[in-house]
Amino acid sequence: MSERTPAMDGAGGDQDRGFELPPELAIDTDVARRVMADFIRGQLRQAGFERAVLGLSGGIDSGLVAYLTAEAIGPERLLCVLMPYRTSSPASRSDAETVVERLGCASEVVDISPMVDPFFEGQREASALRRGNVMARMRMTVLYDRSVTWGGLVVGTGNKTEALIGYTTLFGDSACAFNPIGDLYKSQVRQVAAAIGVPDAIIRKAPSADLWPGQTDEAEAGFAYPELDRLLFWRIDKRRSTEELVAMGFDGAWIERVDRMVAGSEFKRQVPPVAKLGPRTAGVDYLYPRRRPGAARR
C-alpha cells in the first residue's frame, strides 16, 4: 500500500447510512468548536502568522475547516483556493463558491489541469490512483505557493478516519502546517459542520475525493463511514480486543482488514524517521516552539 487505501470488505451499505451519527461518537460541539478555534489561533500565533490558506473542494471536511478558521481569526484573514481538475464535478465548485460567499473570505480559482495533464503525457495507461495522487500533490503545491503570496499558513482538512486507514495522499492532501479536524472522525465532522452552519447540501452529499466522475469514498472503498468510525473508535480510542469487538457485532474478517490498513499506513502519520548520529537531532530531541524566522520557507 503506497497511497490511497484499496477497498475494504464487510462494511458496505447504502449511502443514507453516511448520515448517521453513532451514539458513542456524539460530542459537545460547543466545546469542540472552542478547542479548535483556540488551536487555530494558537498555531498561527506560535508561528508568527495572522493569516491562513486552505484548499476548498466543496466537500464537508474543507467546508468545516473554512468555517472554523473564519470563526477563529475572521474571514478577512482567510484565503480559500478552489483547485478543480477538468473532470471535477461542477457541483463541487458550486458548493465551494457557496461557502466562500457565505463566509465573505478571499478566494481564488486555480485550474490544475494544465499541471497534471503534461505530467502524464505519453502515459495513457496511467491508473486513476496515480492520477489522483498527482492531483492531490499539485493542489498542495499551489497551496504552499499561495502561502507565500498570501502570507499565511496552510491549514489541513483531513479527518481522523482518513488518517487512520491511510485514505490520503502523502505530501498531498495530508500535508499542512496544522490540522484542526485531525482528531474528528468523519461522523463527528458531520455533527460539528451542522452545528457551525455548513450548508446542508454539503453535509448530506456523499463524501468524495472527486478524483474521477462519479467517484465516492464509500463506493470506492466499500464501507459506510458510521460503521467504520464505530470500529475505529472502539479499537483505537477504547482499545477493545478482537474478541470484544466480535462480541459487539463486528465481523472478524473486517476487523482484521481494518487493522491491516491502520498498521500499514502508520508511515503516513509520522514525521520521516531520522538516523540519529549527533547529541541533538532536529525533530527528535531538539524541539522548540515555532517562531517566524523572517522570510524562511514554509
N, C-alpha and C positions, 0 to 999 in steps of 0.2 A: 504494500500500500504506500503510494508516494504522495498523492494529493487528496482529492476528494474521495470519500469512502464509498465502496461499492454497495450494492443493495443488501438490505437485511431481510431475513425471512422470519415469519412467525408473528408479525405485528401489524398486519395490514388493516384496512378498514376504509369506510367511505370518508369523503373529505369533511363531512359535517363533524366528525369526531375531533377535528383540529380546533373546534371552537370550545371544546370542553376545558374546564379547569378542575383537575383532580383536587379533592378537598385538602389533602395533605400538602399541596403546593400553594394554597392560598396564603397571601402575605398582607401585611398592613401597608397599603400603597402610600399613605401619607408619610409614614416613617421611611419607606424605601425612597420616595422622592427627595426627602430632606437629606438622606445619606448620600444619594447620588449627586445632588446639587452641591453639597459641601465637598464631595470628592472632586467634581469638575473644577470648582473654584480653587481648591487646594492644589490640584495638579498644575493648573496654569500658574498660580502664584509661586509655587515652588520652583517652576522652571523659568519664571520671569516673563511670562506672556500674559496678555489680556484678551487675545482673540483665539478662535478655534475654527477649524475647517473640517468638513466631513463629506463623504460621498453619499448622496441621496438617491436611492434606487427606486423609490416608490413603494418599497416593502415596509413591513411593520418594524423591523429592527432599526433601520436607519431613520425611519419616521419618528420612532420613540426617542432616539438619541438626539435628533434635531430639536424636539420639544423640550427634552431635559436640559440641553445646552442653552437654548434660548431662555428657559426659565431661570437657569443658574447665573448667566452672565449678561443676558439681554440679547435680543435678536440682532441688534446693530453690530455686535461683535462676532457674529456667526456667518460663515460663508458655506453655503451648500452647493456642491458641484454635482451636476447631473451628467452622467457619462454613458450615454446609450451606445449600443452597437447596432449595426444596420438591421439585425434580426430581432432586436429588442422589442418587447411589446409596447405599442403606443399607449396602452393603459398605464404601464409603469411610469412613463414620463408624465402623463396627465396627473397621476396620483402624486408624484413628486412635486409637480408645479402647484398642486393644491396646498401641499404642506408649506411651500415657500410663501405662497400668497397669504395663508392664514397666519404664519409667524411674522411676516414682514421682514425677513432676513435677506441678506445679499445672496445672489445665486449666479451661476454660470453654467452653460451647457458646453460640454466638450465631447464631440463625436470621436469615439476611439477606433472606428472602422479603419481610417487611414493608417493607424498604428498597428492594428492586428493583422489586417489582410496581407500587407507586404511580407510580414514575418513568415506566413505560410505559403507564399508564392512558390509554385512548383511542388507543393506537398498536398496534393488533393486527397491523399489517404489519411491526412491528419484527423485524429479522432475528436469527438466532441469534448472529451475530457481534456485533451491537450489545448484545444482552442479556448475552452472555458478557463483554464489556468492562466493562459496568456492574457485573456481579457481582464481577469482579476488583477494581475500584476501590472498591466498597463494602466488600469484605473488608479492603483496605488502610486504609480509613477507620477500621474497627473496630480494627485492629491499632495504629494510631497513637494512638487514644484509649486503648487499654489500655496503651500505652507510658507514658502519663501516670499512670494509676492504679496500674500495677504498678511503675513506676519503673525501667523497663528499655528498652534499645534494641531496635528491630525488626531481626531477623536475616533476611536474604534466603535464598530457597530455589531460585533459578533456576540452571540448569546452563549450561555453555558452549555446548552445541549449540543450545539455545533462543535464547540471546543472539545467536549468530552469524547465525542465519537469521531472526531477528525474531519468533519464535514466542512472543510475550509481549505483555502489555498495558502500554503506557506509563503510569506513575503507578498501575498496578495491581499485578500480581504482580512486576513488575520493581522496584518501589520498596522501599527498605530503608536501614538505616543502614550495613550492611556485609554482605558475602556470602561465606561460607566455601567454597562449592562452585562459584563462578562460573568457575573455571578447570578444572573437571572435565567432560569430555564425558559424555553420558548413559551410554555403555557403561562408563566409569570410575566413575560414580556407583553402578552395579550392583556393581562389583567392591569398592568401599570399603564399601558397605552390607552386603555379605555378610561382609566381614571384621570389621565392628564389631558385627554381631549383629542387624541389622534383620530382622524376621520374614520368613521365606521367602515367605509368601503375598503380601507387599507387593513383594518383589523380583521375583517371577515374573509378576505380573499385568501386563496390557497397560497401558502408560502412558496416562493420560487426564487432561485438564484438568477432566473431569466437568461440561462446560458444558451437556450435554443427555443424556437417557437413551441409553446405549449408545455414547456418543462415545469414540473412542480417538484418540490423536495420530497414530499411523501410518496408520490407516484414513482419517482426515480429510485428512491431507496427502499420502498416497500414497508413503510412504518406510518403509524399515526402518532403525532407528537405527544398527545396526552399520555398514551401508554408508555412511550419511550421515556418521557420525563418521569413518570412514576417509577419505572425500573431504575433509572439513573439515581433518582432521589433516594430510594431505599438501599441501593447498592453502594453509592458513593457517599452521600450525606449521612445515612444511618448505618452504614457498614453491615448490612444484613448478609448472611451467608447464602450460598446457593440453595441449601436445604430450606432455609427460612423463606427465600423468595418463591421457591416452588410451592411451599405450603400456602403462600399468599395468592397463588393462582397464576404465577408467571410460568411460561413454557421453558423447560430446561434447556432445549437446544437454542432458543432465542437468547436466554441469559448468557450462554457460553459464547454466542456470536457477538453480543454486545461487549462482553468482557474482552474479547479479542480486539475489537475495534478501539476500545478505550486504551488498552495496553499498547496496541500497535501505533497509535497516534500520539504517544507521550512525547516524542521528539518535537512535535509541533507546539507543545505547551511550555517548553523550557528554553531558556537562553542557550545558544550553542555552547557546549562544553569547551573549556579551555584546558590544555595540558599545563598543569601548574609547575613552574620551574623556579620562580622567584619567591621572595618572602611575602610580597603583597601583590595579589593578582586582581586586575580590574574585573569587576563583576562577581568576584568570589569573596575576597576578604578586604577589598578596597571599595567600600560602599558609602557614598555620601549623597545627601540630598542634591537634587538637580539645581543648578543655577545657570542663568543665561549667560554664556561666555561671549558677549559681543555678537559678532556675525557668524558664529560657529555653525557648522552644518547640522541639520535637524535629522 
